[in-house]
């Protein structure tokens, strides 16, 4: 995909926040998988189109979500304290 065809980074971040919130509310494993996929996509977003601090934050979030999803039994809702 060409860089001029990529979705706007603001839209992608907003979308990631929506699925993160939905996961926290429901604990649905599918929502958790969507979060993982979106954060993975954001990690691969071209560096010249994403500010370095945002790229670093996405890397940390992706790692945190990987750890959290590995430790959350399917069907159990995550609480905000599990995300810290």
PDB file of N, CA, C and O in Angstrom:
ATOM      1  N   UNK A   1       0.852  -1.178   0.000  1.00  0.00           N
ATOM      2  CA  UNK A   1       0.000   0.000   0.000  1.00  0.00           C
ATOM      3  C   UNK A   1       0.891   1.232   0.000  1.00  0.00           C
ATOM      4  O   UNK A   1       1.851   1.322   0.766  1.00  0.00           O
ATOM      5  N   UNK A   2       0.565   2.164  -0.857  1.00  0.00           N
ATOM      6  CA  UNK A   2       1.319   3.413  -0.936  1.00  0.00           C
ATOM      7  C   UNK A   2       1.007   4.275   0.273  1.00  0.00           C
ATOM      8  O   UNK A   2      -0.082   4.186   0.841  1.00  0.00           O
ATOM      9  N   UNK A   3       1.975   5.122   0.673  1.00  0.00           N
ATOM     10  CA  UNK A   3       1.770   5.954   1.853  1.00  0.00           C
ATOM     11  C   UNK A   3       0.617   6.934   1.676  1.00  0.00           C
ATOM     12  O   UNK A   3      -0.023   7.310   2.658  1.00  0.00           O
ATOM     13  N   UNK A   4       0.335   7.361   0.428  1.00  0.00           N
ATOM     14  CA  UNK A   4      -0.789   8.279   0.239  1.00  0.00           C
ATOM     15  C   UNK A   4      -2.135   7.556   0.305  1.00  0.00           C
ATOM     16  O   UNK A   4      -3.182   8.202   0.283  1.00  0.00           O
ATOM     17  N   UNK A   5      -2.117   6.216   0.388  1.00  0.00           N
ATOM     18  CA  UNK A   5      -3.338   5.433   0.509  1.00  0.00           C
ATOM     19  C   UNK A   5      -3.591   4.984   1.944  1.00  0.00           C
ATOM     20  O   UNK A   5      -4.633   4.395   2.231  1.00  0.00           O
ATOM     21  N   UNK A   6      -2.659   5.253   2.842  1.00  0.00           N
ATOM     22  CA  UNK A   6      -2.816   4.841   4.233  1.00  0.00           C
ATOM     23  C   UNK A   6      -3.881   5.674   4.929  1.00  0.00           C
ATOM     24  O   UNK A   6      -4.046   6.857   4.631  1.00  0.00           O
ATOM     25  N   UNK A   7      -4.608   5.051   5.862  1.00  0.00           N
ATOM     26  CA  UNK A   7      -5.579   5.824   6.644  1.00  0.00           C
ATOM     27  C   UNK A   7      -4.868   6.860   7.515  1.00  0.00           C
ATOM     28  O   UNK A   7      -3.701   6.692   7.871  1.00  0.00           O
ATOM     29  N   UNK A   8      -5.571   7.908   7.845  1.00  0.00           N
ATOM     30  CA  UNK A   8      -5.027   8.956   8.697  1.00  0.00           C
ATOM     31  C   UNK A   8      -4.713   8.388  10.082  1.00  0.00           C
ATOM     32  O   UNK A   8      -5.504   7.629  10.643  1.00  0.00           O
ATOM     33  N   UNK A   9      -3.559   8.758  10.626  1.00  0.00           N
ATOM     34  CA  UNK A   9      -3.113   8.238  11.920  1.00  0.00           C
ATOM     35  C   UNK A   9      -4.076   8.598  13.046  1.00  0.00           C
ATOM     36  O   UNK A   9      -4.254   7.810  13.975  1.00  0.00           O
ATOM     37  N   UNK A  10      -4.691   9.758  12.981  1.00  0.00           N
ATOM     38  CA  UNK A  10      -5.648  10.168  14.019  1.00  0.00           C
ATOM     39  C   UNK A  10      -6.853   9.224  14.016  1.00  0.00           C
ATOM     40  O   UNK A  10      -7.334   8.819  15.075  1.00  0.00           O
ATOM     41  N   UNK A  11      -7.332   8.880  12.827  1.00  0.00           N
ATOM     42  CA  UNK A  11      -8.440   7.939  12.715  1.00  0.00           C
ATOM     43  C   UNK A  11      -8.052   6.577  13.294  1.00  0.00           C
ATOM     44  O   UNK A  11      -8.832   5.959  14.018  1.00  0.00           O
ATOM     45  N   UNK A  12      -6.854   6.122  12.974  1.00  0.00           N
ATOM     46  CA  UNK A  12      -6.410   4.816  13.469  1.00  0.00           C
ATOM     47  C   UNK A  12      -6.287   4.794  14.992  1.00  0.00           C
ATOM     48  O   UNK A  12      -6.663   3.816  15.637  1.00  0.00           O
ATOM     49  N   UNK A  13      -5.761   5.872  15.557  1.00  0.00           N
ATOM     50  CA  UNK A  13      -5.640   5.932  17.018  1.00  0.00           C
ATOM     51  C   UNK A  13      -7.017   5.974  17.684  1.00  0.00           C
ATOM     52  O   UNK A  13      -7.246   5.310  18.695  1.00  0.00           O
ATOM     53  N   UNK A  14      -7.922   6.752  17.113  1.00  0.00           N
ATOM     54  CA  UNK A  14      -9.281   6.809  17.662  1.00  0.00           C
ATOM     55  C   UNK A  14      -9.942   5.439  17.588  1.00  0.00           C
ATOM     56  O   UNK A  14     -10.614   5.017  18.529  1.00  0.00           O
ATOM     57  N   UNK A  15      -9.755   4.758  16.488  1.00  0.00           N
ATOM     58  CA  UNK A  15     -10.324   3.425  16.320  1.00  0.00           C
ATOM     59  C   UNK A  15      -9.751   2.452  17.348  1.00  0.00           C
ATOM     60  O   UNK A  15     -10.485   1.645  17.919  1.00  0.00           O
ATOM     61  N   UNK A  16      -8.450   2.527  17.582  1.00  0.00           N
ATOM     62  CA  UNK A  16      -7.826   1.664  18.584  1.00  0.00           C
ATOM     63  C   UNK A  16      -8.390   1.938  19.973  1.00  0.00           C
ATOM     64  O   UNK A  16      -8.622   1.006  20.743  1.00  0.00           O
ATOM     65  N   UNK A  17      -8.609   3.201  20.296  1.00  0.00           N
ATOM     66  CA  UNK A  17      -9.182   3.542  21.600  1.00  0.00           C
ATOM     67  C   UNK A  17     -10.596   2.994  21.747  1.00  0.00           C
ATOM     68  O   UNK A  17     -10.987   2.557  22.829  1.00  0.00           O
ATOM     69  N   UNK A  18     -11.362   3.017  20.661  1.00  0.00           N
ATOM     70  CA  UNK A  18     -12.728   2.481  20.698  1.00  0.00           C
ATOM     71  C   UNK A  18     -12.702   0.986  20.994  1.00  0.00           C
ATOM     72  O   UNK A  18     -13.440   0.522  21.864  1.00  0.00           O
ATOM     73  N   UNK A  19     -11.869   0.222  20.290  1.00  0.00           N
ATOM     74  CA  UNK A  19     -11.860  -1.223  20.542  1.00  0.00           C
ATOM     75  C   UNK A  19     -11.248  -1.555  21.897  1.00  0.00           C
ATOM     76  O   UNK A  19     -11.633  -2.551  22.510  1.00  0.00           O
ATOM     77  N   UNK A  20     -10.304  -0.749  22.380  1.00  0.00           N
ATOM     78  CA  UNK A  20      -9.770  -0.955  23.730  1.00  0.00           C
ATOM     79  C   UNK A  20     -10.877  -0.765  24.767  1.00  0.00           C
ATOM     80  O   UNK A  20     -11.025  -1.561  25.694  1.00  0.00           O
ATOM     81  N   UNK A  21     -11.642   0.298  24.590  1.00  0.00           N
ATOM     82  CA  UNK A  21     -12.738   0.579  25.518  1.00  0.00           C
ATOM     83  C   UNK A  21     -13.772  -0.534  25.485  1.00  0.00           C
ATOM     84  O   UNK A  21     -14.252  -0.970  26.532  1.00  0.00           O
ATOM     85  N   UNK A  22     -14.118  -0.996  24.291  1.00  0.00           N
ATOM     86  CA  UNK A  22     -15.097  -2.077  24.158  1.00  0.00           C
ATOM     87  C   UNK A  22     -14.590  -3.351  24.825  1.00  0.00           C
ATOM     88  O   UNK A  22     -15.365  -4.069  25.457  1.00  0.00           O
ATOM     89  N   UNK A  23     -13.299  -3.638  24.691  1.00  0.00           N
ATOM     90  CA  UNK A  23     -12.736  -4.815  25.342  1.00  0.00           C
ATOM     91  C   UNK A  23     -12.849  -4.702  26.861  1.00  0.00           C
ATOM     92  O   UNK A  23     -13.222  -5.661  27.537  1.00  0.00           O
ATOM     93  N   UNK A  24     -12.530  -3.541  27.383  1.00  0.00           N
ATOM     94  CA  UNK A  24     -12.613  -3.332  28.831  1.00  0.00           C
ATOM     95  C   UNK A  24     -14.053  -3.516  29.312  1.00  0.00           C
ATOM     96  O   UNK A  24     -14.285  -4.070  30.387  1.00  0.00           O
ATOM     97  N   UNK A  25     -15.004  -3.058  28.526  1.00  0.00           N
ATOM     98  CA  UNK A  25     -16.410  -3.173  28.909  1.00  0.00           C
ATOM     99  C   UNK A  25     -16.923  -4.605  28.843  1.00  0.00           C
ATOM    100  O   UNK A  25     -17.715  -5.021  29.688  1.00  0.00           O
ATOM    101  N   UNK A  26     -16.479  -5.357  27.850  1.00  0.00           N
ATOM    102  CA  UNK A  26     -17.066  -6.677  27.608  1.00  0.00           C
ATOM    103  C   UNK A  26     -16.146  -7.842  27.939  1.00  0.00           C
ATOM    104  O   UNK A  26     -16.618  -8.928  28.277  1.00  0.00           O
ATOM    105  N   UNK A  27     -14.839  -7.628  27.846  1.00  0.00           N
ATOM    106  CA  UNK A  27     -13.898  -8.731  28.026  1.00  0.00           C
ATOM    107  C   UNK A  27     -13.912  -9.708  26.864  1.00  0.00           C
ATOM    108  O   UNK A  27     -13.356 -10.802  26.966  1.00  0.00           O
ATOM    109  N   UNK A  28     -14.534  -9.329  25.775  1.00  0.00           N
ATOM    110  CA  UNK A  28     -14.666 -10.202  24.613  1.00  0.00           C
ATOM    111  C   UNK A  28     -13.296 -10.484  23.990  1.00  0.00           C
ATOM    112  O   UNK A  28     -12.580  -9.547  23.638  1.00  0.00           O
ATOM    113  N   UNK A  29     -12.922 -11.755  23.849  1.00  0.00           N
ATOM    114  CA  UNK A  29     -11.630 -12.087  23.256  1.00  0.00           C
ATOM    115  C   UNK A  29     -11.476 -11.563  21.829  1.00  0.00           C
ATOM    116  O   UNK A  29     -10.364 -11.244  21.408  1.00  0.00           O
ATOM    117  N   UNK A  30     -12.563 -11.470  21.092  1.00  0.00           N
ATOM    118  CA  UNK A  30     -12.476 -10.924  19.736  1.00  0.00           C
ATOM    119  C   UNK A  30     -12.064  -9.459  19.761  1.00  0.00           C
ATOM    120  O   UNK A  30     -11.285  -9.015  18.917  1.00  0.00           O
ATOM    121  N   UNK A  31     -12.583  -8.709  20.723  1.00  0.00           N
ATOM    122  CA  UNK A  31     -12.183  -7.311  20.857  1.00  0.00           C
ATOM    123  C   UNK A  31     -10.705  -7.219  21.220  1.00  0.00           C
ATOM    124  O   UNK A  31      -9.985  -6.360  20.711  1.00  0.00           O
ATOM    125  N   UNK A  32     -10.262  -8.106  22.100  1.00  0.00           N
ATOM    126  CA  UNK A  32      -8.847  -8.138  22.460  1.00  0.00           C
ATOM    127  C   UNK A  32      -7.968  -8.422  21.248  1.00  0.00           C
ATOM    128  O   UNK A  32      -6.905  -7.821  21.091  1.00  0.00           O
ATOM    129  N   UNK A  33      -8.414  -9.342  20.390  1.00  0.00           N
ATOM    130  CA  UNK A  33      -7.675  -9.653  19.169  1.00  0.00           C
ATOM    131  C   UNK A  33      -7.651  -8.447  18.227  1.00  0.00           C
ATOM    132  O   UNK A  33      -6.647  -8.199  17.560  1.00  0.00           O
ATOM    133  N   UNK A  34      -8.756  -7.699  18.172  1.00  0.00           N
ATOM    134  CA  UNK A  34      -8.797  -6.489  17.348  1.00  0.00           C
ATOM    135  C   UNK A  34      -7.815  -5.441  17.855  1.00  0.00           C
ATOM    136  O   UNK A  34      -7.138  -4.782  17.066  1.00  0.00           O
ATOM    137  N   UNK A  35      -7.742  -5.293  19.166  1.00  0.00           N
ATOM    138  CA  UNK A  35      -6.785  -4.342  19.748  1.00  0.00           C
ATOM    139  C   UNK A  35      -5.376  -4.743  19.347  1.00  0.00           C
ATOM    140  O   UNK A  35      -4.590  -3.910  18.897  1.00  0.00           O
ATOM    141  N   UNK A  36      -5.060  -6.019  19.510  1.00  0.00           N
ATOM    142  CA  UNK A  36      -3.730  -6.515  19.163  1.00  0.00           C
ATOM    143  C   UNK A  36      -3.420  -6.241  17.690  1.00  0.00           C
ATOM    144  O   UNK A  36      -2.320  -5.803  17.351  1.00  0.00           O
ATOM    145  N   UNK A  37      -4.393  -6.501  16.825  1.00  0.00           N
ATOM    146  CA  UNK A  37      -4.183  -6.305  15.387  1.00  0.00           C
ATOM    147  C   UNK A  37      -3.985  -4.825  15.061  1.00  0.00           C
ATOM    148  O   UNK A  37      -3.108  -4.468  14.275  1.00  0.00           O
ATOM    149  N   UNK A  38      -4.806  -3.965  15.669  1.00  0.00           N
ATOM    150  CA  UNK A  38      -4.682  -2.528  15.381  1.00  0.00           C
ATOM    151  C   UNK A  38      -3.354  -1.969  15.880  1.00  0.00           C
ATOM    152  O   UNK A  38      -2.715  -1.171  15.194  1.00  0.00           O
ATOM    153  N   UNK A  39      -2.943  -2.384  17.067  1.00  0.00           N
ATOM    154  CA  UNK A  39      -1.665  -1.907  17.582  1.00  0.00           C
ATOM    155  C   UNK A  39      -0.509  -2.439  16.739  1.00  0.00           C
ATOM    156  O   UNK A  39       0.483  -1.740  16.535  1.00  0.00           O
ATOM    157  N   UNK A  40      -0.631  -3.674  16.249  1.00  0.00           N
ATOM    158  CA  UNK A  40       0.388  -4.213  15.351  1.00  0.00           C
ATOM    159  C   UNK A  40       0.470  -3.417  14.061  1.00  0.00           C
ATOM    160  O   UNK A  40       1.560  -3.140  13.560  1.00  0.00           O
ATOM    161  N   UNK A  41      -0.696  -3.047  13.521  1.00  0.00           N
ATOM    162  CA  UNK A  41      -0.717  -2.241  12.310  1.00  0.00           C
ATOM    163  C   UNK A  41      -0.075  -0.881  12.568  1.00  0.00           C
ATOM    164  O   UNK A  41       0.709  -0.391  11.755  1.00  0.00           O
ATOM    165  N   UNK A  42      -0.413  -0.278  13.702  1.00  0.00           N
ATOM    166  CA  UNK A  42       0.167   1.028  14.033  1.00  0.00           C
ATOM    167  C   UNK A  42       1.676   0.937  14.201  1.00  0.00           C
ATOM    168  O   UNK A  42       2.394   1.874  13.853  1.00  0.00           O
ATOM    169  N   UNK A  43       2.167  -0.184  14.734  1.00  0.00           N
ATOM    170  CA  UNK A  43       3.617  -0.351  14.873  1.00  0.00           C
ATOM    171  C   UNK A  43       4.297  -0.377  13.511  1.00  0.00           C
ATOM    172  O   UNK A  43       5.432   0.078  13.374  1.00  0.00           O
ATOM    173  N   UNK A  44       3.614  -0.904  12.512  1.00  0.00           N
ATOM    174  CA  UNK A  44       4.220  -0.996  11.184  1.00  0.00           C
ATOM    175  C   UNK A  44       3.958   0.246  10.332  1.00  0.00           C
ATOM    176  O   UNK A  44       4.398   0.317   9.184  1.00  0.00           O
ATOM    177  N   UNK A  45       3.246   1.219  10.887  1.00  0.00           N
ATOM    178  CA  UNK A  45       2.965   2.456  10.167  1.00  0.00           C
ATOM    179  C   UNK A  45       4.283   3.156   9.853  1.00  0.00           C
ATOM    180  O   UNK A  45       5.174   3.176  10.702  1.00  0.00           O
ATOM    181  N   UNK A  46       4.434   3.724   8.671  1.00  0.00           N
ATOM    182  CA  UNK A  46       5.709   4.361   8.303  1.00  0.00           C
ATOM    183  C   UNK A  46       6.153   5.417   9.316  1.00  0.00           C
ATOM    184  O   UNK A  46       5.371   6.271   9.736  1.00  0.00           O
ATOM    185  N   UNK A  47       7.414   5.334   9.691  1.00  0.00           N
ATOM    186  CA  UNK A  47       7.961   6.246  10.702  1.00  0.00           C
ATOM    187  C   UNK A  47       7.817   7.711  10.311  1.00  0.00           C
ATOM    188  O   UNK A  47       7.586   8.558  11.174  1.00  0.00           O
ATOM    189  N   UNK A  48       7.948   8.019   9.039  1.00  0.00           N
ATOM    190  CA  UNK A  48       7.894   9.425   8.634  1.00  0.00           C
ATOM    191  C   UNK A  48       6.465   9.989   8.686  1.00  0.00           C
ATOM    192  O   UNK A  48       6.280  11.194   8.518  1.00  0.00           O
ATOM    193  N   UNK A  49       5.460   9.144   8.914  1.00  0.00           N
ATOM    194  CA  UNK A  49       4.077   9.616   9.020  1.00  0.00           C
ATOM    195  C   UNK A  49       3.548   9.595  10.456  1.00  0.00           C
ATOM    196  O   UNK A  49       2.390   9.927  10.705  1.00  0.00           O
ATOM    197  N   UNK A  50       4.406   9.205  11.386  1.00  0.00           N
ATOM    198  CA  UNK A  50       3.981   9.071  12.781  1.00  0.00           C
ATOM    199  C   UNK A  50       5.038   9.692  13.687  1.00  0.00           C
ATOM    200  O   UNK A  50       6.213   9.338  13.588  1.00  0.00           O
ATOM    201  N   UNK A  51       4.648  10.604  14.560  1.00  0.00           N
ATOM    202  CA  UNK A  51       5.638  11.212  15.459  1.00  0.00           C
ATOM    203  C   UNK A  51       6.328  10.146  16.319  1.00  0.00           C
ATOM    204  O   UNK A  51       5.669   9.221  16.793  1.00  0.00           O
ATOM    205  N   UNK A  52       7.646  10.265  16.527  1.00  0.00           N
ATOM    206  CA  UNK A  52       8.382   9.260  17.302  1.00  0.00           C
ATOM    207  C   UNK A  52       7.794   8.971  18.691  1.00  0.00           C
ATOM    208  O   UNK A  52       7.747   7.806  19.085  1.00  0.00           O
ATOM    209  N   UNK A  53       7.340   9.992  19.454  1.00  0.00           N
ATOM    210  CA  UNK A  53       6.763   9.666  20.770  1.00  0.00           C
ATOM    211  C   UNK A  53       5.498   8.795  20.654  1.00  0.00           C
ATOM    212  O   UNK A  53       5.258   7.927  21.494  1.00  0.00           O
ATOM    213  N   UNK A  54       4.706   9.033  19.621  1.00  0.00           N
ATOM    214  CA  UNK A  54       3.509   8.220  19.409  1.00  0.00           C
ATOM    215  C   UNK A  54       3.896   6.799  19.024  1.00  0.00           C
ATOM    216  O   UNK A  54       3.284   5.841  19.497  1.00  0.00           O
ATOM    217  N   UNK A  55       4.889   6.656  18.184  1.00  0.00           N
ATOM    218  CA  UNK A  55       5.372   5.333  17.775  1.00  0.00           C
ATOM    219  C   UNK A  55       5.875   4.564  18.996  1.00  0.00           C
ATOM    220  O   UNK A  55       5.598   3.373  19.134  1.00  0.00           O
ATOM    221  N   UNK A  56       6.611   5.237  19.882  1.00  0.00           N
ATOM    222  CA  UNK A  56       7.117   4.596  21.100  1.00  0.00           C
ATOM    223  C   UNK A  56       5.968   4.182  22.017  1.00  0.00           C
ATOM    224  O   UNK A  56       5.995   3.099  22.602  1.00  0.00           O
ATOM    225  N   UNK A  57       4.965   5.042  22.139  1.00  0.00           N
ATOM    226  CA  UNK A  57       3.804   4.722  22.977  1.00  0.00           C
ATOM    227  C   UNK A  57       3.053   3.512  22.425  1.00  0.00           C
ATOM    228  O   UNK A  57       2.608   2.656  23.188  1.00  0.00           O
ATOM    229  N   UNK A  58       2.914   3.440  21.115  1.00  0.00           N
ATOM    230  CA  UNK A  58       2.232   2.304  20.487  1.00  0.00           C
ATOM    231  C   UNK A  58       3.015   1.018  20.750  1.00  0.00           C
ATOM    232  O   UNK A  58       2.423  -0.023  21.035  1.00  0.00           O
ATOM    233  N   UNK A  59       4.345   1.087  20.655  1.00  0.00           N
ATOM    234  CA  UNK A  59       5.171  -0.100  20.940  1.00  0.00           C
ATOM    235  C   UNK A  59       4.947  -0.585  22.371  1.00  0.00           C
ATOM    236  O   UNK A  59       4.780  -1.781  22.611  1.00  0.00           O
ATOM    237  N   UNK A  60       4.945   0.358  23.320  1.00  0.00           N
ATOM    238  CA  UNK A  60       4.726  -0.021  24.722  1.00  0.00           C
ATOM    239  C   UNK A  60       3.332  -0.592  24.919  1.00  0.00           C
ATOM    240  O   UNK A  60       3.162  -1.606  25.595  1.00  0.00           O
ATOM    241  N   UNK A  61       2.327   0.061  24.326  1.00  0.00           N
ATOM    242  CA  UNK A  61       0.953  -0.436  24.445  1.00  0.00           C
ATOM    243  C   UNK A  61       0.812  -1.833  23.868  1.00  0.00           C
ATOM    244  O   UNK A  61       0.159  -2.690  24.464  1.00  0.00           O
ATOM    245  N   UNK A  62       1.412  -2.066  22.723  1.00  0.00           N
ATOM    246  CA  UNK A  62       1.322  -3.382  22.092  1.00  0.00           C
ATOM    247  C   UNK A  62       1.897  -4.448  23.032  1.00  0.00           C
ATOM    248  O   UNK A  62       1.295  -5.506  23.217  1.00  0.00           O
ATOM    249  N   UNK A  63       3.049  -4.171  23.615  1.00  0.00           N
ATOM    250  CA  UNK A  63       3.647  -5.111  24.558  1.00  0.00           C
ATOM    251  C   UNK A  63       2.778  -5.324  25.784  1.00  0.00           C
ATOM    252  O   UNK A  63       2.610  -6.454  26.241  1.00  0.00           O
ATOM    253  N   UNK A  64       2.228  -4.250  26.317  1.00  0.00           N
ATOM    254  CA  UNK A  64       1.346  -4.355  27.490  1.00  0.00           C
ATOM    255  C   UNK A  64       0.104  -5.177  27.174  1.00  0.00           C
ATOM    256  O   UNK A  64      -0.312  -6.010  27.979  1.00  0.00           O
ATOM    257  N   UNK A  65      -0.487  -4.946  26.007  1.00  0.00           N
ATOM    258  CA  UNK A  65      -1.692  -5.701  25.620  1.00  0.00           C
ATOM    259  C   UNK A  65      -1.358  -7.164  25.398  1.00  0.00           C
ATOM    260  O   UNK A  65      -2.155  -8.032  25.754  1.00  0.00           O
ATOM    261  N   UNK A  66      -0.212  -7.461  24.823  1.00  0.00           N
ATOM    262  CA  UNK A  66       0.177  -8.862  24.638  1.00  0.00           C
ATOM    263  C   UNK A  66       0.241  -9.558  25.997  1.00  0.00           C
ATOM    264  O   UNK A  66      -0.296 -10.652  26.169  1.00  0.00           O
ATOM    265  N   UNK A  67       0.898  -8.919  26.953  1.00  0.00           N
ATOM    266  CA  UNK A  67       1.004  -9.511  28.291  1.00  0.00           C
ATOM    267  C   UNK A  67      -0.357  -9.652  28.956  1.00  0.00           C
ATOM    268  O   UNK A  67      -0.654 -10.684  29.558  1.00  0.00           O
ATOM    269  N   UNK A  68      -1.185  -8.618  28.849  1.00  0.00           N
ATOM    270  CA  UNK A  68      -2.495  -8.654  29.478  1.00  0.00           C
ATOM    271  C   UNK A  68      -3.371  -9.739  28.858  1.00  0.00           C
ATOM    272  O   UNK A  68      -4.038 -10.485  29.575  1.00  0.00           O
ATOM    273  N   UNK A  69      -3.369  -9.828  27.534  1.00  0.00           N
ATOM    274  CA  UNK A  69      -4.221 -10.823  26.879  1.00  0.00           C
ATOM    275  C   UNK A  69      -3.763 -12.241  27.178  1.00  0.00           C
ATOM    276  O   UNK A  69      -4.586 -13.153  27.254  1.00  0.00           O
ATOM    277  N   UNK A  70      -2.490 -12.432  27.345  1.00  0.00           N
ATOM    278  CA  UNK A  70      -1.995 -13.756  27.719  1.00  0.00           C
ATOM    279  C   UNK A  70      -2.434 -14.141  29.120  1.00  0.00           C
ATOM    280  O   UNK A  70      -2.633 -15.321  29.409  1.00  0.00           O
ATOM    281  N   UNK A  71      -2.587 -13.146  29.998  1.00  0.00           N
ATOM    282  CA  UNK A  71      -2.959 -13.418  31.379  1.00  0.00           C
ATOM    283  C   UNK A  71      -4.439 -13.334  31.670  1.00  0.00           C
ATOM    284  O   UNK A  71      -4.848 -13.581  32.804  1.00  0.00           O
ATOM    285  N   UNK A  72      -5.267 -12.991  30.680  1.00  0.00           N
ATOM    286  CA  UNK A  72      -6.702 -12.846  30.898  1.00  0.00           C
ATOM    287  C   UNK A  72      -7.423 -14.073  30.367  1.00  0.00           C
ATOM    288  O   UNK A  72      -7.420 -14.312  29.160  1.00  0.00           O
ATOM    289  N   UNK A  73      -8.043 -14.857  31.246  1.00  0.00           N
ATOM    290  CA  UNK A  73      -8.802 -16.010  30.764  1.00  0.00           C
ATOM    291  C   UNK A  73      -9.915 -15.559  29.827  1.00  0.00           C
ATOM    292  O   UNK A  73     -10.524 -14.511  30.044  1.00  0.00           O
ATOM    293  N   UNK A  74     -10.181 -16.339  28.795  1.00  0.00           N
ATOM    294  CA  UNK A  74     -11.227 -15.975  27.845  1.00  0.00           C
ATOM    295  C   UNK A  74     -12.561 -15.870  28.570  1.00  0.00           C
ATOM    296  O   UNK A  74     -12.899 -16.680  29.434  1.00  0.00           O
ATOM    297  N   UNK A  75     -13.301 -14.840  28.182  1.00  0.00           N
ATOM    298  CA  UNK A  75     -14.626 -14.642  28.748  1.00  0.00           C
ATOM    299  C   UNK A  75     -14.647 -13.779  29.990  1.00  0.00           C
ATOM    300  O   UNK A  75     -15.714 -13.309  30.384  1.00  0.00           O
ATOM    301  N   UNK A  76     -13.484 -13.549  30.633  1.00  0.00           N
ATOM    302  CA  UNK A  76     -13.446 -12.696  31.809  1.00  0.00           C
ATOM    303  C   UNK A  76     -13.112 -11.276  31.390  1.00  0.00           C
ATOM    304  O   UNK A  76     -12.160 -11.041  30.646  1.00  0.00           O
ATOM    305  N   UNK A  77     -13.898 -10.343  31.872  1.00  0.00           N
ATOM    306  CA  UNK A  77     -13.654  -8.934  31.527  1.00  0.00           C
ATOM    307  C   UNK A  77     -12.393  -8.451  32.228  1.00  0.00           C
ATOM    308  O   UNK A  77     -12.156  -8.770  33.393  1.00  0.00           O
ATOM    309  N   UNK A  78     -11.606  -7.697  31.524  1.00  0.00           N
ATOM    310  CA  UNK A  78     -10.432  -7.062  32.121  1.00  0.00           C
ATOM    311  C   UNK A  78     -10.881  -5.820  32.860  1.00  0.00           C
ATOM    312  O   UNK A  78     -11.857  -5.172  32.482  1.00  0.00           O
ATOM    313  N   UNK A  79     -10.173  -5.506  33.895  1.00  0.00           N
ATOM    314  CA  UNK A  79     -10.478  -4.279  34.627  1.00  0.00           C
ATOM    315  C   UNK A  79      -9.374  -3.278  34.338  1.00  0.00           C
ATOM    316  O   UNK A  79      -8.274  -3.664  33.941  1.00  0.00           O
ATOM    317  N   UNK A  80      -9.656  -2.001  34.532  1.00  0.00           N
ATOM    318  CA  UNK A  80      -8.621  -1.007  34.282  1.00  0.00           C
ATOM    319  C   UNK A  80      -7.338  -1.278  35.054  1.00  0.00           C
ATOM    320  O   UNK A  80      -6.256  -0.940  34.573  1.00  0.00           O
ATOM    321  N   UNK A  81      -7.427  -1.882  36.243  1.00  0.00           N
ATOM    322  CA  UNK A  81      -6.222  -2.137  37.028  1.00  0.00           C
ATOM    323  C   UNK A  81      -5.341  -3.186  36.354  1.00  0.00           C
ATOM    324  O   UNK A  81      -4.135  -3.212  36.603  1.00  0.00           O
ATOM    325  N   UNK A  82      -5.907  -4.056  35.505  1.00  0.00           N
ATOM    326  CA  UNK A  82      -5.076  -5.042  34.822  1.00  0.00           C
ATOM    327  C   UNK A  82      -4.300  -4.418  33.689  1.00  0.00           C
ATOM    328  O   UNK A  82      -3.376  -5.035  33.160  1.00  0.00           O
ATOM    329  N   UNK A  83      -4.654  -3.213  33.308  1.00  0.00           N
ATOM    330  CA  UNK A  83      -3.976  -2.544  32.215  1.00  0.00           C
ATOM    331  C   UNK A  83      -2.840  -1.671  32.685  1.00  0.00           C
ATOM    332  O   UNK A  83      -2.097  -1.139  31.860  1.00  0.00           O
ATOM    333  N   UNK A  84      -2.680  -1.508  33.965  1.00  0.00           N
ATOM    334  CA  UNK A  84      -1.643  -0.622  34.467  1.00  0.00           C
ATOM    335  C   UNK A  84      -0.347  -1.360  34.668  1.00  0.00           C
ATOM    336  O   UNK A  84       0.644  -0.764  35.090  1.00  0.00           O
TER     337      UNK A  84
END
